[in-house]
Amino acid sequence: MAPSKRRALHQNSNSMSYSTSGGVGGGGNNTLTGSPGSSFKSSKMNFRPSSGIQEDRGGTRPTTTTPSSIGLVLITMIIHICKKSLLFDAKLKVGIYLMATFIVSLICDFVTMPKTYFSTSDNILNRVFVKWGWAWFLLVIIPWITLTAHTIACGKKNILLKHISRIIVATISWHLWTKTFQYIEKNYGRCNTKDLNLQTKSKCIQAGFFWSGFDISGHTFILIYISLILAEEASSFIGWESIKDFIIMEQHSRTIKEVSTSPLRNLSETQLNLLKKTHKTLTPYLRALFIAMTLQQLFWDVMLVSTMIYYHIMIEKFIGSVIAICTWYVTYHWLYKLSIIFINSPGDGLFEYNKNYKNKKNNVAAKTRRSTTTLIGNNTPTFMGMPIRTQQTQDSYDSQIIENDATTNR
């Protein structure tokens, strides 16, 4: 019988070879050439790493996330909670203000409420905070508008002045309405005496009588008006954290000289560098101001409830609330939207950083979301308002930007 041959485990001329001779039962000789154990040192084994430099399989996009400290995580959670209060749906908030002012005030006109610390007008909260409410309001809103406008305007003073103009308009409106309320209360009332010579407020009070005038609630007006302005101005913080991601992506696109799709693509190199510096420097201060604005808004709401329960009659408070809401709506939702008015709305600057966030807010305003993870503009997922970037969502976002640019160029 012809001698049988056995196939080598690994064919390698440099390492080993097998040869078998002899027949069946003939006690054939086996010859092995190669160093012992050389079959396990083959460079072609799948599990054996090559000795050369390994290929870099990393992605081409920059990493936009950085390790977060425990303090930053806590601040992010606090900001997320503050947004739930300060950025509460404006339409729903207006409805609550109107209904509460009407119903609660009407009930308190007929039901005697128990006396508390808030029932006396000379309590320290009323004397120090409410009576000086506009000053406390300016104390937080002026720095807020200045810092946010300086950042998104990339240092342009004309844009900064357009944002500051909103506070000037609001202050003038508050002052004019306050004077109007005082004029109505002074001239439309009567003294609790039949003496015709005492039917003016000054003479009535000097004579020791009581003047009963139509006193539109200035407290109701200022408390609601401030709360609505705080909510409007705080909306510029929506999507604020994503500016950092846009800066990183824009710098990467310019480094490798590819077509940029970020909102910062129209900025010059100087403006981009200034934006990077101001955003990093001012964001911690803006977070602190956002928390302060939330606390102030909650305090104004508490004092508003106190006013509903203990002061003025229903019609005086209801008219004050209607005037506050109308003034807010006319300015922020009509006047500032006109192109002929050189006043910017909150968040308007040299680039749009929160467009997708606002579109998402409008689309899901009537829906209740139980998960803390949401999708921004059906593209970018976020956790507690912080964007979570993935390759798939970024590619989808880039495609959307390219489509918008193509539509605009048409």
C-alpha positions as CSV (number, residue, x, y, z in Angstrom):
1,M,0.0,0.0,0.0
2,A,1.2,3.5,-0.8
3,P,2.5,5.5,2.1
4,S,-0.1,7.8,3.7
5,K,0.5,11.5,4.0
6,R,-0.7,13.7,6.9
7,R,-1.5,17.4,6.2
8,A,0.5,19.8,8.3
9,L,-1.4,21.9,10.9
10,H,0.2,25.1,9.5
11,Q,2.0,25.4,6.3
12,N,5.0,27.6,6.8
13,S,8.3,26.9,5.0
14,N,10.2,29.0,7.5
15,S,8.9,27.4,10.6
16,M,8.1,23.6,10.2
17,S,7.2,20.7,8.0
18,Y,5.9,17.1,8.5
19,S,7.0,14.0,6.5
20,T,5.8,10.4,7.1
21,S,7.2,7.2,5.6
22,G,6.4,3.5,6.1
23,G,3.4,1.3,5.7
24,V,0.8,-0.1,7.9
25,G,2.4,-1.9,10.8
26,G,5.8,-1.2,9.4
27,G,6.8,1.1,12.2
28,G,7.2,4.2,9.9
29,N,9.5,7.0,10.8
30,N,8.1,10.5,11.5
31,T,10.4,13.4,10.8
32,L,9.7,16.9,12.2
33,T,11.7,19.9,11.0
34,G,11.5,23.2,12.8
35,S,12.0,24.5,16.3
36,P,9.9,23.1,19.1
37,G,6.7,25.0,19.6
38,S,7.2,27.0,16.4
39,S,3.7,26.2,15.3
40,F,2.4,28.3,18.2
41,K,4.5,31.3,17.1
42,S,3.2,31.6,13.6
43,S,2.9,35.3,12.6
44,K,-0.2,34.4,10.7
45,M,-2.3,33.3,13.7
46,N,-5.5,35.3,14.0
47,F,-5.0,35.9,17.7
48,R,-1.4,36.9,17.4
49,P,-1.0,40.8,17.2
50,S,1.3,42.1,14.5
51,S,4.6,43.6,15.5
52,G,4.0,46.7,13.3
53,I,2.2,49.9,14.3
54,Q,-1.5,49.4,14.7
55,E,-3.9,51.3,12.5
56,D,-5.6,54.3,14.1
57,R,-9.3,53.5,13.8
58,G,-10.5,56.7,15.6
59,G,-13.3,58.9,14.2
60,T,-12.6,62.1,12.4
61,R,-14.9,64.3,14.5
62,P,-13.7,66.0,17.7
63,T,-14.9,64.9,21.1
64,T,-17.3,67.6,22.4
65,T,-17.8,66.2,25.9
66,T,-15.4,66.6,28.8
67,P,-15.3,64.9,32.2
68,S,-17.7,66.5,34.6
69,S,-16.9,67.2,38.2
70,I,-19.4,66.4,41.0
71,G,-20.0,70.1,41.5
72,L,-20.9,70.6,37.8
73,V,-23.3,67.7,37.9
74,L,-25.0,69.2,41.0
75,I,-25.2,72.6,39.4
76,T,-26.7,71.0,36.2
77,M,-29.3,69.3,38.3
78,I,-30.2,72.5,40.1
79,I,-30.4,74.4,36.8
80,H,-32.6,71.7,35.4
81,I,-35.0,72.1,38.3
82,C,-34.9,75.9,38.0
83,K,-35.9,75.6,34.3
84,K,-39.0,73.7,35.3
85,S,-40.2,76.7,37.3
86,L,-38.8,79.7,35.5
87,L,-39.4,78.5,32.0
88,F,-42.9,77.2,32.7
89,D,-45.2,77.4,29.7
90,A,-46.0,81.1,29.3
91,K,-49.6,80.6,28.1
92,L,-50.4,78.3,30.9
93,K,-48.8,80.7,33.4
94,V,-50.9,83.6,32.1
95,G,-54.1,81.5,32.5
96,I,-53.2,80.6,36.0
97,Y,-52.5,84.2,37.0
98,L,-55.8,85.4,35.6
99,M,-57.9,82.6,37.1
100,A,-56.2,82.8,40.5
101,T,-56.5,86.6,40.6
102,F,-60.2,86.4,39.8
103,I,-61.3,83.3,41.9
104,V,-59.1,83.7,44.9
105,S,-59.7,87.4,45.2
106,L,-63.5,86.9,44.8
107,I,-63.5,84.3,47.6
108,C,-61.5,86.5,49.9
109,D,-63.9,89.4,49.3
110,F,-66.6,87.4,51.1
111,V,-64.7,85.2,53.4
112,T,-62.7,86.6,56.3
113,M,-59.2,85.2,56.1
114,P,-57.2,84.5,59.3
115,K,-54.6,87.0,60.2
116,T,-51.0,86.0,59.5
117,Y,-47.6,87.7,59.1
118,F,-48.6,88.6,55.6
119,S,-51.9,90.3,56.5
120,T,-50.2,93.5,57.7
121,S,-48.9,95.8,55.1
122,D,-45.9,96.9,57.2
123,N,-44.3,93.5,57.3
124,I,-40.6,93.5,56.2
125,L,-41.2,91.5,53.1
126,N,-43.7,94.0,51.8
127,R,-41.7,97.1,52.9
128,V,-38.3,96.0,51.8
129,F,-38.9,93.7,48.8
130,V,-42.3,94.4,47.2
131,K,-42.3,98.2,47.5
132,W,-38.7,98.2,46.1
133,G,-39.5,95.3,43.8
134,W,-38.4,97.0,40.6
135,A,-35.0,97.8,42.1
136,W,-34.5,94.1,43.1
137,F,-35.6,93.1,39.7
138,L,-33.1,95.4,37.9
139,L,-30.4,94.0,40.3
140,V,-30.5,90.6,38.5
141,I,-31.9,91.4,35.1
142,I,-29.4,94.0,34.0
143,P,-26.3,91.7,34.6
144,W,-28.2,88.8,33.0
145,I,-29.0,90.7,29.8
146,T,-25.6,92.3,29.7
147,L,-23.6,89.1,30.0
148,T,-25.8,87.0,27.6
149,A,-26.0,89.8,25.0
150,H,-22.2,90.4,25.2
151,T,-21.6,86.7,24.5
152,I,-24.0,86.1,21.6
153,A,-23.1,89.5,20.1
154,C,-19.4,88.6,20.1
155,G,-18.6,92.0,21.6
156,K,-20.6,94.1,19.2
157,K,-21.9,97.1,21.2
158,N,-24.8,97.9,18.9
159,I,-26.4,94.5,19.5
160,L,-25.8,94.9,23.3
161,L,-27.6,98.2,23.3
162,K,-30.5,96.6,21.4
163,H,-30.9,94.1,24.2
164,I,-30.5,96.6,27.0
165,S,-33.3,98.6,25.3
166,R,-35.8,96.0,26.5
167,I,-35.2,96.9,30.1
168,I,-35.6,100.6,29.3
169,V,-38.9,99.9,27.7
170,A,-40.0,97.8,30.6
171,T,-39.0,100.5,33.1
172,I,-40.8,103.2,31.3
173,S,-44.0,101.0,31.0
174,W,-43.8,100.2,34.8
175,H,-43.4,103.9,35.6
176,L,-46.2,105.1,33.4
177,W,-48.7,102.5,34.6
178,T,-47.8,103.3,38.2
179,K,-48.5,107.0,37.7
180,T,-51.7,106.2,35.9
181,F,-52.9,104.0,38.8
182,Q,-52.1,106.8,41.3
183,Y,-53.9,109.4,39.1
184,I,-57.1,107.2,38.9
185,E,-57.1,106.6,42.6
186,K,-56.6,110.3,43.4
187,N,-59.3,111.6,41.1
188,Y,-61.9,108.9,41.0
189,G,-63.1,108.4,44.6
190,R,-64.9,110.1,47.4
191,C,-64.3,111.2,51.0
192,N,-66.4,109.5,53.7
193,T,-68.0,112.9,54.6
194,K,-70.7,114.9,52.9
195,D,-68.6,118.1,53.0
196,L,-68.2,119.2,49.4
197,N,-65.0,121.1,50.2
198,L,-63.3,117.8,51.3
199,Q,-63.9,115.8,48.1
200,T,-60.3,115.8,47.1
201,K,-57.9,113.2,48.4
202,S,-55.4,115.6,50.0
203,K,-58.0,117.7,51.8
204,C,-59.9,114.6,52.9
205,I,-56.9,113.0,54.5
206,Q,-55.7,116.3,56.1
207,A,-59.1,116.6,57.7
208,G,-58.8,113.2,59.2
209,F,-61.3,111.4,57.0
210,F,-60.9,108.4,54.8
211,W,-60.5,108.6,51.1
212,S,-62.2,105.8,49.2
213,G,-60.8,105.7,45.6
214,F,-60.6,103.2,42.8
215,D,-57.1,101.8,43.7
216,I,-55.9,99.5,40.9
217,S,-53.5,97.1,42.6
218,G,-50.0,98.2,41.7
219,H,-48.6,95.2,43.6
220,T,-50.5,92.8,41.5
221,F,-49.3,94.6,38.4
222,I,-45.6,94.7,39.3
223,L,-45.5,91.1,40.6
224,I,-47.1,89.6,37.5
225,Y,-45.2,91.8,35.1
226,I,-41.8,91.0,36.7
227,S,-42.5,87.3,36.7
228,L,-43.4,87.3,33.0
229,I,-40.3,89.3,32.1
230,L,-38.1,87.0,34.1
231,A,-39.4,84.1,32.1
232,E,-39.0,85.8,28.8
233,E,-35.4,86.9,29.5
234,A,-34.4,83.5,30.9
235,S,-35.4,81.9,27.6
236,S,-32.0,83.0,26.2
237,F,-30.5,80.3,28.4
238,I,-32.2,77.5,26.4
239,G,-29.5,75.7,24.5
240,W,-26.8,77.8,26.1
241,E,-24.6,74.8,26.9
242,S,-24.7,73.7,23.3
243,I,-22.6,76.7,22.3
244,K,-19.5,75.0,23.6
245,D,-20.2,72.1,21.2
246,F,-20.7,74.4,18.3
247,I,-17.4,76.1,19.0
248,I,-15.5,72.8,19.1
249,M,-17.1,71.6,15.9
250,E,-16.6,74.9,14.1
251,Q,-12.9,75.0,15.0
252,H,-12.5,71.4,13.9
253,S,-14.1,72.2,10.5
254,R,-11.9,75.1,10.0
255,T,-8.8,73.2,10.9
256,I,-9.4,70.4,8.4
257,K,-10.9,72.9,5.9
258,E,-14.2,71.2,5.4
259,V,-17.6,72.8,4.8
260,S,-19.0,73.8,8.1
261,T,-22.7,73.2,9.0
262,S,-22.6,74.7,12.5
263,P,-24.5,77.9,13.4
264,L,-21.1,79.6,13.9
265,R,-20.0,79.2,10.3
266,N,-20.5,82.9,9.5
267,L,-18.4,84.2,12.3
268,S,-14.9,85.5,11.7
269,E,-11.9,84.0,13.4
270,T,-11.7,86.9,15.8
271,Q,-15.4,86.6,16.7
272,L,-15.1,82.9,17.1
273,N,-12.1,83.2,19.5
274,L,-14.0,86.0,21.5
275,L,-17.1,83.8,21.7
276,K,-15.0,80.9,23.0
277,K,-13.4,83.0,25.7
278,T,-16.6,84.9,26.9
279,H,-18.7,81.7,26.9
280,K,-16.2,79.8,29.0
281,T,-15.7,82.8,31.4
282,L,-19.3,84.1,31.8
283,T,-21.3,80.8,31.9
284,P,-20.6,80.1,35.6
285,Y,-21.9,83.7,36.5
286,L,-25.0,83.1,34.2
287,R,-25.8,79.9,36.0
288,A,-25.7,81.7,39.4
289,L,-27.9,84.5,38.0
290,F,-30.3,82.0,36.6
291,I,-30.7,80.4,40.0
292,A,-31.2,83.9,41.5
293,M,-33.8,84.8,39.0
294,T,-35.7,81.5,39.8
295,L,-35.7,82.3,43.5
296,Q,-36.8,85.8,42.9
297,Q,-39.7,84.6,40.6
298,L,-40.8,82.1,43.3
299,F,-40.8,84.9,45.9
300,W,-42.9,87.2,43.7
301,D,-45.4,84.4,43.3
302,V,-45.7,84.0,47.1
303,M,-46.2,87.7,47.6
304,L,-48.8,87.7,44.8
305,V,-50.8,85.1,46.6
306,S,-50.5,87.2,49.8
307,T,-51.9,90.2,47.8
308,M,-54.8,88.1,46.5
309,I,-55.8,87.1,50.0
310,Y,-55.3,90.2,52.0
311,Y,-55.2,93.4,49.9
312,H,-57.5,95.3,47.6
313,I,-60.8,94.1,46.1
314,M,-61.2,91.6,43.3
315,I,-61.8,94.1,40.5
316,E,-58.8,96.2,41.4
317,K,-56.5,93.2,41.4
318,F,-58.0,91.6,38.3
319,I,-57.5,94.9,36.3
320,G,-53.9,95.1,37.5
321,S,-53.2,91.6,36.3
322,V,-54.8,92.2,32.9
323,I,-52.7,95.3,32.4
324,A,-49.5,93.5,33.3
325,I,-50.3,90.6,31.0
326,C,-51.2,92.9,28.1
327,T,-48.1,95.0,28.6
328,W,-45.9,91.9,28.5
329,Y,-47.6,90.5,25.5
330,V,-47.5,93.7,23.4
331,T,-43.8,94.3,24.0
332,Y,-42.3,90.8,23.9
333,H,-44.7,89.1,21.5
334,W,-45.5,91.9,19.1
335,L,-43.3,95.1,19.4
336,Y,-39.9,93.3,19.6
337,K,-40.9,91.1,16.6
338,L,-41.3,94.0,14.3
339,S,-38.4,94.6,11.9
340,I,-38.8,98.4,12.1
341,I,-38.2,98.3,15.8
342,F,-34.4,98.2,16.6
343,I,-34.8,96.1,19.7
344,N,-33.7,92.5,19.7
345,S,-35.7,89.7,21.3
346,P,-34.0,87.5,24.0
347,G,-31.4,85.2,22.5
348,D,-31.0,87.1,19.2
349,G,-27.4,87.6,18.2
350,L,-24.9,87.0,15.5
351,F,-25.9,83.3,15.4
352,E,-28.8,81.1,16.3
353,Y,-27.9,78.6,19.0
354,N,-31.4,77.7,20.3
355,K,-33.5,77.4,17.2
356,N,-34.0,73.6,17.4
357,Y,-34.7,73.9,21.1
358,K,-37.4,76.4,20.6
359,N,-39.0,74.4,17.8
360,K,-39.0,71.4,20.0
361,K,-40.6,73.3,22.9
362,N,-43.4,74.6,20.6
363,N,-44.0,71.1,19.2
364,V,-44.3,69.3,22.5
365,A,-45.7,72.1,24.7
366,A,-49.0,70.2,25.1
367,K,-47.3,66.8,25.8
368,T,-46.2,65.5,29.1
369,R,-42.8,63.8,29.1
370,R,-41.9,61.5,32.0
371,S,-38.4,60.7,30.9
372,T,-35.5,63.0,31.6
373,T,-34.0,62.2,28.2
374,T,-35.5,64.0,25.3
375,L,-34.9,64.7,21.7
376,I,-34.2,68.2,20.6
377,G,-35.6,69.0,17.2
378,N,-35.9,65.2,16.6
379,N,-32.1,65.2,16.2
380,T,-30.1,65.8,19.3
381,P,-30.8,63.9,22.6
382,T,-30.3,65.8,25.8
383,F,-30.1,64.9,29.5
384,M,-31.3,67.6,31.9
385,G,-30.9,70.2,29.1
386,M,-27.3,69.1,28.3
387,P,-26.9,67.9,24.7
388,I,-25.8,64.3,24.2
389,R,-23.8,64.1,21.0
390,T,-23.6,60.9,18.9
391,Q,-22.3,60.3,15.4
392,Q,-25.8,59.5,14.1
393,T,-27.5,62.6,15.6
394,Q,-24.7,64.8,14.5
395,D,-24.8,63.6,10.9
396,S,-28.6,64.1,10.9
397,Y,-28.1,67.6,12.2
398,D,-25.5,68.4,9.5
399,S,-27.8,67.1,6.8
400,Q,-30.6,69.4,8.1
401,I,-28.3,72.4,8.1
402,I,-27.2,71.7,4.5
403,E,-30.8,71.3,3.4
404,N,-31.7,74.7,5.0
405,D,-28.8,76.4,3.3
406,A,-29.7,75.0,0.0
407,T,-33.3,76.2,0.4
408,T,-32.1,79.6,1.4
409,N,-29.8,79.9,-1.6
410,R,-32.6,79.2,-3.9
